[in-house]
Amino acid sequence: MRIHLRDFGQILGSRPAGREAALAMRAYLKPAKDETIELDFEGVLSVGPSWLDEVLSALRRDYGKTRVVVLPTTNASVIESLKILDEG
């Protein structure tokens, strides 16, 4: 299952907005039991570590870390936010 994060906006920055996006994803997206959940950042201009932390934490808590995958991207804000989260 692929989640197009551009559907949540072009600039994804705040923790409250990330929490709201995570709640929407959990409410409306029902992947099959072993289906991988792919986060697609195509069309997103900027993402902050707080927003991404809220989304990744919620999805990984519900579906497991190995099932939630961030698709490859050249978006520097995604790359740097992931680095910050991986350090923490």
MARMI-730261 format. One record per atom (N, C-alpha, C): residue number from 1; residue in three letters; atom name; y, x, z. Coordinates in steps of 0.05 Angstrom, whole numbers. Example, Ala and Ser with C-alpha at 12.3 -4.5 7.8 and 13.67 -1.06 7.14 Angstrom:
BEGIN
num, residuo, atomo, yy, xx, zz
1, ala, N, -114, 264, 156 .
1, ala, CA, -90, 246, 156 .
1, ala, C, -66, 264, 156 .
2, ser, N, -45, 257, 142 .
2, ser, CA, -21, 273, 143 .
2, ser, C, 1, 258, 157 .
end
This chain:
BEGIN
num, residuo, atomo, yy, xx, zz
1, met, N, -23, 17, 0 .
1, met, CA, 0, 0, 0 .
1, met, C, 25, 18, 0 .
2, arg, N, 42, 12, -18 .
2, arg, CA, 67, 28, -20 .
2, arg, C, 91, 12, -10 .
3, ile, N, 106, 24, 8 .
3, ile, CA, 130, 12, 19 .
3, ile, C, 154, 25, 6 .
4, his, N, 170, 10, -10 .
4, his, CA, 194, 21, -22 .
4, his, C, 217, 19, -3 .
5, leu, N, 224, 41, 9 .
5, leu, CA, 245, 40, 30 .
5, leu, C, 273, 34, 20 .
6, arg, N, 277, 36, -6 .
6, arg, CA, 303, 28, -17 .
6, arg, C, 308, -2, -12 .
7, asp, N, 287, -17, -7 .
7, asp, CA, 290, -46, -1 .
7, asp, C, 305, -50, 26 .
8, phe, N, 306, -29, 42 .
8, phe, CA, 320, -30, 68 .
8, phe, C, 348, -19, 66 .
9, gly, N, 356, -9, 43 .
9, gly, CA, 383, 1, 39 .
9, gly, C, 382, 29, 27 .
10, gln, N, 405, 38, 17 .
10, gln, CA, 407, 65, 6 .
10, gln, C, 413, 86, 27 .
11, ile, N, 426, 78, 48 .
11, ile, CA, 432, 96, 70 .
11, ile, C, 418, 85, 95 .
12, leu, N, 398, 100, 105 .
12, leu, CA, 382, 92, 128 .
12, leu, C, 388, 111, 151 .
13, gly, N, 405, 102, 169 .
13, gly, CA, 414, 121, 189 .
13, gly, C, 410, 116, 218 .
14, ser, N, 414, 92, 227 .
14, ser, CA, 415, 88, 256 .
14, ser, C, 387, 80, 267 .
15, arg, N, 384, 86, 293 .
15, arg, CA, 359, 79, 307 .
15, arg, C, 355, 49, 308 .
16, pro, N, 376, 33, 314 .
16, pro, CA, 372, 4, 314 .
16, pro, C, 364, -7, 286 .
17, ala, N, 376, 4, 265 .
17, ala, CA, 368, -5, 238 .
17, ala, C, 339, 3, 232 .
18, gly, N, 331, 26, 241 .
18, gly, CA, 303, 35, 238 .
18, gly, C, 284, 17, 253 .
19, arg, N, 291, 10, 277 .
19, arg, CA, 275, -8, 293 .
19, arg, C, 272, -35, 279 .
20, glu, N, 294, -45, 268 .
20, glu, CA, 293, -71, 254 .
20, glu, C, 276, -69, 229 .
21, ala, N, 278, -47, 214 .
21, ala, CA, 262, -43, 190 .
21, ala, C, 232, -41, 198 .
22, ala, N, 226, -27, 219 .
22, ala, CA, 198, -25, 228 .
22, ala, C, 186, -52, 236 .
23, leu, N, 202, -68, 249 .
23, leu, CA, 193, -95, 257 .
23, leu, C, 188, -112, 232 .
24, ala, N, 205, -110, 212 .
24, ala, CA, 202, -125, 187 .
24, ala, C, 176, -116, 173 .
25, met, N, 172, -90, 172 .
25, met, CA, 148, -79, 159 .
25, met, C, 123, -89, 173 .
26, arg, N, 123, -88, 199 .
26, arg, CA, 99, -96, 214 .
26, arg, C, 94, -126, 212 .
27, ala, N, 115, -142, 208 .
27, ala, CA, 112, -171, 207 .
27, ala, C, 102, -180, 179 .
28, tyr, N, 111, -167, 158 .
28, tyr, CA, 106, -177, 131 .
28, tyr, C, 86, -161, 115 .
29, leu, N, 80, -137, 123 .
29, leu, CA, 62, -120, 107 .
29, leu, C, 35, -118, 122 .
30, lys, N, 15, -128, 109 .
30, lys, CA, -12, -129, 122 .
30, lys, C, -31, -113, 104 .
31, pro, N, -33, -86, 109 .
31, pro, CA, -51, -70, 93 .
31, pro, C, -80, -76, 100 .
32, ala, N, -98, -71, 81 .
32, ala, CA, -126, -73, 86 .
32, ala, C, -134, -53, 107 .
33, lys, N, -157, -57, 119 .
33, lys, CA, -166, -41, 142 .
33, lys, C, -164, -10, 138 .
34, asp, N, -173, -1, 115 .
34, asp, CA, -173, 28, 111 .
34, asp, C, -152, 37, 90 .
35, glu, N, -133, 19, 83 .
35, glu, CA, -113, 25, 63 .
35, glu, C, -92, 45, 73 .
36, thr, N, -85, 64, 57 .
36, thr, CA, -64, 83, 63 .
36, thr, C, -37, 69, 60 .
37, ile, N, -18, 75, 78 .
37, ile, CA, 9, 64, 76 .
37, ile, C, 27, 86, 67 .
38, glu, N, 38, 83, 43 .
38, glu, CA, 55, 104, 30 .
38, glu, C, 84, 96, 33 .
39, leu, N, 100, 114, 44 .
39, leu, CA, 129, 110, 46 .
39, leu, C, 142, 123, 22 .
40, asp, N, 155, 108, 6 .
40, asp, CA, 168, 117, -19 .
40, asp, C, 198, 116, -15 .
41, phe, N, 211, 140, -16 .
41, phe, CA, 239, 143, -12 .
41, phe, C, 255, 143, -38 .
42, glu, N, 243, 137, -61 .
42, glu, CA, 257, 136, -86 .
42, glu, C, 279, 115, -84 .
43, gly, N, 304, 123, -92 .
43, gly, CA, 327, 105, -92 .
43, gly, C, 342, 106, -66 .
44, val, N, 332, 120, -46 .
44, val, CA, 346, 123, -20 .
44, val, C, 365, 148, -22 .
45, leu, N, 390, 144, -15 .
45, leu, CA, 409, 166, -17 .
45, leu, C, 407, 184, 8 .
46, ser, N, 405, 172, 31 .
46, ser, CA, 405, 188, 56 .
46, ser, C, 389, 174, 77 .
47, val, N, 375, 190, 93 .
47, val, CA, 360, 179, 116 .
47, val, C, 364, 197, 140 .
48, gly, N, 368, 185, 163 .
48, gly, CA, 372, 201, 187 .
48, gly, C, 346, 203, 203 .
49, pro, N, 344, 223, 220 .
49, pro, CA, 320, 227, 235 .
49, pro, C, 314, 204, 255 .
50, ser, N, 335, 192, 266 .
50, ser, CA, 331, 169, 284 .
50, ser, C, 318, 145, 270 .
51, trp, N, 328, 139, 247 .
51, trp, CA, 317, 117, 232 .
51, trp, C, 288, 122, 225 .
52, leu, N, 283, 146, 215 .
52, leu, CA, 256, 154, 206 .
52, leu, C, 237, 155, 230 .
53, asp, N, 246, 164, 253 .
53, asp, CA, 230, 165, 277 .
53, asp, C, 221, 137, 285 .
54, glu, N, 239, 118, 285 .
54, glu, CA, 232, 90, 292 .
54, glu, C, 210, 79, 273 .
55, val, N, 214, 84, 247 .
55, val, CA, 195, 73, 228 .
55, val, C, 168, 87, 230 .
56, leu, N, 168, 113, 230 .
56, leu, CA, 143, 128, 231 .
56, leu, C, 128, 123, 257 .
57, ser, N, 142, 122, 279 .
57, ser, CA, 129, 118, 305 .
57, ser, C, 115, 91, 306 .
58, ala, N, 129, 70, 296 .
58, ala, CA, 117, 43, 297 .
58, ala, C, 93, 41, 279 .
59, leu, N, 96, 51, 254 .
59, leu, CA, 74, 49, 235 .
59, leu, C, 50, 66, 244 .
60, arg, N, 55, 90, 254 .
60, arg, CA, 33, 107, 263 .
60, arg, C, 19, 95, 288 .
61, arg, N, 34, 83, 305 .
61, arg, CA, 23, 70, 329 .
61, arg, C, 4, 47, 321 .
62, asp, N, 12, 32, 300 .
62, asp, CA, -4, 9, 291 .
62, asp, C, -27, 17, 273 .
63, tyr, N, -23, 37, 256 .
63, tyr, CA, -43, 42, 235 .
63, tyr, C, -55, 70, 237 .
64, gly, N, -45, 87, 254 .
64, gly, CA, -56, 114, 257 .
64, gly, C, -40, 134, 240 .
65, lys, N, -38, 158, 250 .
65, lys, CA, -22, 179, 237 .
65, lys, C, -33, 186, 209 .
66, thr, N, -59, 187, 206 .
66, thr, CA, -70, 195, 180 .
66, thr, C, -67, 174, 158 .
67, arg, N, -63, 149, 165 .
67, arg, CA, -60, 128, 145 .
67, arg, C, -31, 125, 135 .
68, val, N, -12, 136, 150 .
68, val, CA, 16, 133, 142 .
68, val, C, 25, 159, 129 .
69, val, N, 32, 157, 103 .
69, val, CA, 38, 181, 87 .
69, val, C, 66, 178, 76 .
70, val, N, 81, 200, 78 .
70, val, CA, 107, 201, 64 .
70, val, C, 103, 214, 37 .
71, leu, N, 109, 199, 16 .
71, leu, CA, 105, 209, -11 .
71, leu, C, 124, 233, -16 .
72, pro, N, 115, 251, -33 .
72, pro, CA, 132, 274, -39 .
72, pro, C, 160, 265, -50 .
73, thr, N, 180, 280, -41 .
73, thr, CA, 207, 273, -49 .
73, thr, C, 224, 298, -51 .
74, thr, N, 245, 297, -67 .
74, thr, CA, 264, 319, -68 .
74, thr, C, 289, 313, -51 .
75, asn, N, 289, 290, -38 .
75, asn, CA, 312, 281, -22 .
75, asn, C, 314, 299, 2 .
76, ala, N, 336, 315, 3 .
76, ala, CA, 340, 335, 25 .
76, ala, C, 341, 321, 52 .
77, ser, N, 353, 298, 54 .
77, ser, CA, 355, 285, 80 .
77, ser, C, 328, 276, 91 .
78, val, N, 310, 268, 73 .
78, val, CA, 283, 261, 82 .
78, val, C, 268, 286, 91 .
79, ile, N, 270, 308, 75 .
79, ile, CA, 256, 333, 81 .
79, ile, C, 266, 344, 108 .
80, glu, N, 292, 344, 112 .
80, glu, CA, 303, 355, 137 .
80, glu, C, 297, 337, 161 .
81, ser, N, 297, 311, 157 .
81, ser, CA, 291, 292, 179 .
81, ser, C, 262, 296, 187 .
82, leu, N, 244, 299, 168 .
82, leu, CA, 216, 304, 174 .
82, leu, C, 212, 330, 190 .
83, lys, N, 227, 350, 182 .
83, lys, CA, 225, 376, 197 .
83, lys, C, 234, 372, 226 .
84, ile, N, 255, 358, 230 .
84, ile, CA, 265, 353, 257 .
84, ile, C, 244, 338, 273 .
85, leu, N, 232, 318, 262 .
85, leu, CA, 212, 302, 276 .
85, leu, C, 186, 318, 281 .
86, asp, N, 179, 335, 263 .
86, asp, CA, 155, 352, 266 .
86, asp, C, 159, 372, 288 .
87, glu, N, 184, 381, 292 .
87, glu, CA, 190, 401, 313 .
87, glu, C, 188, 388, 341 .
88, gly, N, 195, 362, 342 .
88, gly, CA, 197, 348, 368 .
88, gly, C, 172, 338, 378 .
end
